Amino acid sequence: MRDDHKLPETGFLPLLNPPEKKHAKSDYCFAFKERKLLLLCKDNVCTLPSVRGYRELGAEVIREQYIGEFGDISCFAAELGEGFRQNEHIRFEDLRKLHGVLDEQLASVAGRAIHLLEWDMKTTFCGRCGSRTFRRQQERAKECPDCGTLFFPKISPAIIVLIQRQDEALLARSPGFPTGLYGLIAGFVEPGESVEEAVVREVMEEVGISIRDIKYFGSQPWPYPDSLMIGFTARYAGGELHIDAAEIEDARWFRHDEIPAVPKNSSISGRLISDFIEKHISGNGNSLLAKE
């Protein structure tokens, strides 16, 4: 169970340096060990530790950085090493399982935190000359003191698309999915490619069909490890399903009332599928079909 009754109404504000405060609440620390978030749980309620709280647990702190403000609560990210004093109230949770455990806004900030920690780790040394980098004060960047190369947090754009054919949606399974779970066609944008071109290419590569009427749906930061998922809807234009076995285990057309197990609405994949179902239940999907 999540503890969200004490959360501020305002959302997260990314900042480089903590602001001066006359009246401040406690701080939050998004502390990770092997990409799992440290939570303090008691009586089925889980909370984030404060900076002081997680340091008192005795873990080695590999890296730490300030990431911004959540209302008037300062937020920090930390990577933990060995030497951790365990107790019955400590829990390490996978990022994918935070929704329903933490408030949705805090779960989103946790994704930002691990993204920045891993960027900090991967840019410890300059990829051009090998010198140790340092963090710049005026922007979210690392700089090489010898050759001057700047390293900004990497964001890898990826597309995800729900393809509709009359009253059916194309759902697919990756070999790594849990048993019975279906999702949508997705893939990374390649250099020199627009996101719309990436949608067409990924669909053709993975399932061998052509599509039309590509429309933007929404986006979601996806820290696995550093993606931005850009969601689209599209309509089937032609061709038979030919699955790329290296990427896809199964792909089928499902009616809106026959949808199998799919991701939750905390993911953009789940929201795309829910939107498809809701439009058909309300009749909007059928009205769109009449225009084809």
C-alpha positions in Angstrom: 0.0 0.0 0.0 1.3 3.4 -0.9 1.5 6.4 1.6 0.2 9.3 -0.5 -1.9 11.2 2.0 1.0 13.5 3.0 2.1 14.3 -0.6 2.1 18.0 -1.8 -0.4 18.9 -4.4 2.3 20.4 -6.7 4.4 18.1 -8.9 8.1 17.6 -9.4 10.3 20.5 -10.4 13.8 19.5 -11.7 16.5 21.8 -10.4 20.3 21.7 -10.4 20.8 23.1 -6.9 18.6 23.1 -3.8 16.8 26.4 -3.3 17.1 28.4 -0.1 14.1 27.7 2.1 12.7 29.4 5.2 10.3 26.5 5.9 11.1 23.1 4.5 9.6 19.7 5.0 11.9 16.6 5.1 13.7 15.4 2.0 13.3 12.3 0.0 16.1 10.1 -1.2 15.6 7.7 -4.1 18.3 5.3 -3.1 19.0 2.3 -5.5 21.0 -0.9 -5.2 21.3 -2.9 -8.4 18.4 -0.8 -10.0 16.0 -1.6 -7.1 14.6 1.2 -5.0 15.0 1.3 -1.2 11.7 1.6 0.6 10.9 1.7 4.3 7.8 -0.4 5.0 5.7 -0.8 8.1 2.1 -2.0 8.6 1.8 -2.5 4.8 2.7 1.2 4.1 5.9 2.0 2.2 7.7 5.4 2.2 10.9 6.8 0.9 13.8 7.4 3.3 15.2 10.8 4.0 18.8 11.4 3.2 19.7 11.1 6.9 17.6 8.0 7.2 19.2 6.0 4.4 22.7 7.1 5.5 22.0 5.8 9.0 21.4 2.3 7.5 25.2 2.1 7.0 25.4 1.4 3.3 28.3 2.5 1.2 27.3 5.5 -0.9 28.7 5.2 -4.4 27.2 8.4 -5.8 24.6 10.9 -4.8 23.1 14.0 -6.4 20.3 16.5 -5.9 17.6 16.2 -8.6 14.9 18.7 -7.8 11.9 19.6 -5.6 8.6 17.8 -5.0 6.4 20.5 -3.7 8.6 21.8 -0.9 10.4 18.5 -0.4 14.0 18.3 -1.7 14.7 15.1 -3.7 18.0 13.3 -4.0 19.2 10.2 -5.8 21.8 7.8 -4.5 23.5 4.6 -5.6 24.2 2.2 -2.7 27.0 -0.3 -2.4 27.8 -2.9 0.2 27.7 -2.8 4.0 23.9 -2.5 4.3 22.3 -3.2 7.7 19.1 -5.0 6.9 16.0 -5.0 9.1 12.4 -6.2 8.8 11.3 -2.8 7.5 13.6 -2.5 4.6 12.4 -3.4 1.1 14.1 -3.1 -2.3 11.5 -2.9 -5.1 11.9 -3.1 -8.9 10.9 0.0 -10.8 8.3 -1.8 -12.8 6.4 -2.7 -9.6 6.3 0.7 -8.0 2.9 1.7 -9.2 0.4 0.9 -6.5 3.3 0.9 -3.9 4.3 4.6 -4.3 2.2 7.5 -5.5 2.3 7.7 -9.3 4.2 11.0 -9.3 6.9 9.6 -6.9 7.2 6.5 -9.0 7.8 8.8 -12.0 10.5 10.7 -10.1 12.1 7.3 -9.2 12.5 6.7 -12.9 14.2 10.1 -13.4 16.5 9.3 -10.4 17.8 6.0 -11.7 18.2 7.6 -15.2 20.4 10.3 -13.8 22.4 8.0 -11.6 23.3 5.7 -14.5 24.2 8.7 -16.7 26.5 9.8 -13.9 28.1 6.4 -13.6 28.5 5.9 -17.4 30.2 9.3 -17.8 32.7 9.0 -15.0 35.4 9.1 -17.6 35.6 10.9 -20.9 34.8 8.7 -23.8 37.1 10.8 -26.0 40.3 11.0 -24.0 39.8 8.9 -20.9 40.1 11.7 -18.3 37.8 11.8 -15.2 34.9 14.1 -15.8 33.3 16.6 -13.3 29.7 17.9 -13.0 29.0 21.3 -14.3 27.2 23.7 -11.9 25.3 25.7 -14.5 23.6 22.8 -16.3 22.9 19.1 -16.1 26.1 18.0 -17.8 29.5 16.4 -17.2 32.6 18.0 -18.6 36.1 16.6 -19.4 38.7 19.0 -17.9 41.3 18.0 -20.5 39.5 18.0 -23.9 36.4 20.0 -22.9 33.9 17.4 -24.2 30.4 17.7 -22.6 28.2 14.8 -21.7 24.5 15.4 -21.3 22.0 12.8 -20.0 21.3 10.4 -22.8 17.7 10.0 -23.9 16.9 7.2 -26.5 13.7 7.8 -28.4 11.5 4.7 -29.0 8.2 4.3 -30.6 5.2 2.1 -29.6 2.1 1.7 -31.8 -1.4 0.3 -31.5 -2.5 -0.9 -35.0 -6.2 -1.2 -35.6 -8.0 -3.3 -38.2 -11.7 -2.7 -38.1 -12.7 -3.8 -34.6 -9.4 -5.6 -33.9 -6.0 -4.5 -32.5 -2.7 -6.1 -33.2 -1.0 -7.4 -30.1 2.3 -9.1 -29.9 4.5 -11.1 -27.4 8.2 -10.7 -26.9 10.0 -13.8 -25.8 10.9 -12.1 -22.6 7.3 -11.3 -21.6 5.6 -13.1 -18.7 3.5 -16.0 -19.7 0.3 -15.0 -21.4 1.1 -11.2 -21.5 0.7 -9.4 -24.8 1.8 -5.9 -25.7 2.3 -3.6 -28.7 4.9 -3.3 -31.5 7.8 -1.1 -30.3 11.3 -0.2 -31.2 14.1 2.4 -31.1 14.3 5.3 -33.6 17.4 5.0 -35.8 19.7 7.9 -36.7 18.4 10.1 -39.5 14.8 8.8 -39.0 11.7 10.6 -38.0 9.5 9.0 -35.4 6.8 8.3 -38.0 9.3 6.6 -40.3 10.4 4.5 -37.3 6.8 3.4 -36.7 6.4 2.2 -40.4 9.8 0.5 -40.4 9.4 -1.3 -37.0 5.9 -2.6 -38.0 7.2 -3.9 -41.3 10.3 -5.5 -39.8 8.5 -7.2 -36.9 5.2 -8.3 -38.4 5.5 -7.6 -42.1 2.4 -5.4 -42.7 1.9 -1.9 -44.0 0.0 0.8 -42.0 -1.6 4.2 -42.6 -3.1 7.1 -40.7 -0.3 7.3 -38.1 -1.4 9.6 -35.3 0.5 10.7 -32.2 -1.1 9.5 -28.9 1.3 10.5 -26.1 4.7 9.8 -24.5 6.2 8.4 -21.4 9.7 8.4 -19.9 10.9 4.8 -19.8 14.1 4.4 -17.7 15.0 0.9 -19.0 17.6 2.3 -19.2 17.1 5.7 -20.8 14.2 5.7 -23.2 11.4 8.1 -24.1 8.5 6.0 -25.4 6.5 7.9 -28.0 3.1 6.4 -28.6 1.1 6.3 -31.8 -2.1 4.8 -33.2 -2.3 3.5 -36.8 -4.6 1.6 -39.1 -3.9 -1.5 -41.0 -3.2 -0.9 -44.7 -2.3 -4.4 -46.1 -0.2 -7.5 -46.0 -0.1 -10.8 -44.1 1.5 -11.2 -40.7 5.1 -12.5 -41.0 6.7 -12.5 -37.6 10.4 -11.7 -37.0 11.1 -14.6 -34.6 14.2 -12.9 -33.2 12.0 -10.1 -31.8 8.4 -11.4 -31.7 7.2 -14.7 -30.2 3.6 -14.3 -31.3 1.4 -11.6 -32.9 -2.4 -11.8 -33.4 -5.4 -9.6 -34.1 -7.7 -9.4 -31.1 -11.3 -8.0 -31.0 -11.8 -5.3 -28.4 -13.8 -7.7 -26.3 -11.2 -10.5 -26.5 -8.1 -8.7 -25.3 -5.8 -11.0 -23.4 -3.5 -10.0 -20.4 -1.8 -6.7 -21.3 0.3 -4.1 -19.4 -1.4 -2.0 -16.8 -2.4 1.6 -17.4 0.7 2.8 -15.6 2.5 2.2 -18.9 1.8 3.9 -22.3 1.2 0.4 -23.8 -1.6 -0.2 -21.3 -3.1 3.2 -22.0 -3.1 2.8 -25.7 -4.9 -0.6 -25.4 -7.4 0.8 -22.8 -8.1 3.7 -25.2 -8.8 1.3 -28.0 -11.2 -0.8 -25.8 -13.0 2.3 -24.4 -13.6 3.8 -27.9 -15.2 0.6 -29.1 -17.3 0.2 -25.9 -18.6 3.8 -26.3 -19.2 3.4 -30.1 -16.5 5.8 -31.1 -14.4 3.1 -32.6 -17.2 1.9 -34.9 -17.9 5.5 -36.0 -14.3 5.8 -37.1 -14.5 2.5 -39.0 -17.4 3.9 -41.1 -15.0 6.5 -42.6 -12.5 3.9 -43.9 
